Amino acid sequence: MKKIIGVALLAVLCSGCVAHMMETRGGKVMLIKPQGQKPGKGGVIRYLNTGFQSWRQARRADAEKQMNHFCSGSYTISAEGPRSQFGASMPVGTSVSVEVDQYWYIAFDCISETKS
């Protein structure tokens, strides 16, 4: 029983160990660019920025790996920073406890490799 609870707890803790691609652009060749879309290929990725330093470093490494994979090579970070997002709320006595998740967002642009 303790082993099952331990495995379940580990699965819950590791579920937040990866970065999530929030937005991409330039993945398809289009004849007409939709109005308001930035030129080139890139996107926005986020990861949970809470927990132990080793967890945050692992999430950052996963985000960098995903950006590298999406761009098929080099990319440049155009903006990054923290954002808060309200999570679950739970009644505690006569008040309500609200969980706030801290995410780190990274906007990136792919660098096209020109062959000469």
C-alpha positions in Angstrom: 0.0 0.0 0.0 2.8 2.4 0.9 4.5 1.6 -2.4 1.3 2.5 -4.4 0.9 5.8 -2.5 4.6 6.6 -3.1 4.3 5.9 -6.9 1.1 8.0 -7.1 2.8 10.9 -5.2 5.8 10.8 -7.5 3.6 10.8 -10.6 1.7 13.9 -9.3 5.0 15.7 -8.5 6.5 14.9 -11.9 3.5 16.0 -13.8 4.6 19.6 -13.6 8.2 18.7 -14.6 7.8 19.6 -18.3 7.4 22.8 -20.3 4.3 23.5 -22.4 4.3 25.1 -25.9 1.7 27.8 -25.7 1.8 29.3 -29.2 3.6 28.6 -32.4 3.9 30.4 -35.7 5.5 29.7 -39.0 5.2 25.9 -38.9 3.4 25.8 -42.3 4.2 27.4 -45.6 1.4 29.8 -46.5 0.9 31.9 -49.6 -0.9 34.7 -47.6 0.2 35.7 -44.1 -2.8 36.1 -41.7 -3.2 39.7 -40.6 -1.4 40.5 -37.4 0.9 37.4 -37.5 4.6 38.0 -36.9 6.9 37.0 -39.7 9.2 34.0 -39.4 9.0 30.9 -37.2 8.8 30.9 -33.4 6.4 30.8 -30.5 5.9 31.0 -26.7 6.6 28.3 -24.2 6.0 28.3 -20.5 7.0 26.2 -17.5 6.1 26.1 -13.8 8.6 28.2 -11.8 8.0 26.9 -8.3 9.6 24.1 -6.3 13.2 23.1 -5.7 15.9 24.8 -7.8 16.7 21.4 -9.4 13.1 21.1 -10.6 13.1 24.6 -12.1 16.4 23.9 -13.9 15.0 20.6 -15.3 11.9 22.5 -16.5 14.0 25.2 -18.1 16.2 22.5 -19.8 13.0 20.9 -21.2 11.8 24.2 -22.5 15.1 24.8 -24.3 15.0 21.3 -25.7 11.5 21.9 -27.1 12.5 25.2 -28.6 15.5 23.6 -30.2 13.4 20.8 -31.6 10.7 23.1 -32.9 13.2 25.3 -34.7 15.3 22.4 -35.9 18.4 24.1 -34.5 19.2 27.6 -33.4 16.7 30.1 -31.8 16.8 33.4 -30.0 14.8 34.5 -27.0 13.0 37.7 -27.7 11.3 38.1 -24.3 10.9 36.1 -21.1 9.5 36.7 -17.6 7.1 35.5 -14.9 3.4 35.4 -14.9 1.0 34.3 -12.2 -2.1 32.2 -12.8 -4.8 31.5 -10.2 -5.1 27.8 -9.6 -7.5 25.9 -7.4 -9.5 27.4 -4.5 -10.4 25.5 -1.4 -12.8 26.6 1.5 -10.9 26.6 4.8 -13.3 27.4 7.7 -15.0 30.7 6.9 -12.5 31.8 4.3 -11.2 30.5 1.0 -7.6 29.6 0.2 -6.6 30.3 -3.3 -3.5 28.7 -4.9 -1.4 30.9 -7.2 0.8 29.1 -9.8 4.0 31.0 -10.9 4.9 30.3 -14.5 7.9 31.5 -16.5 7.1 32.4 -20.2 9.6 32.5 -23.0 8.9 34.1 -26.4 11.4 32.8 -29.0 12.2 33.2 -32.7 13.9 30.6 -34.8 17.1 31.5 -36.6 17.1 30.4 -40.2 20.3 28.9 -41.3 21.3 30.3 -44.7 23.6 28.1 -46.7 26.0 29.9 -49.0 
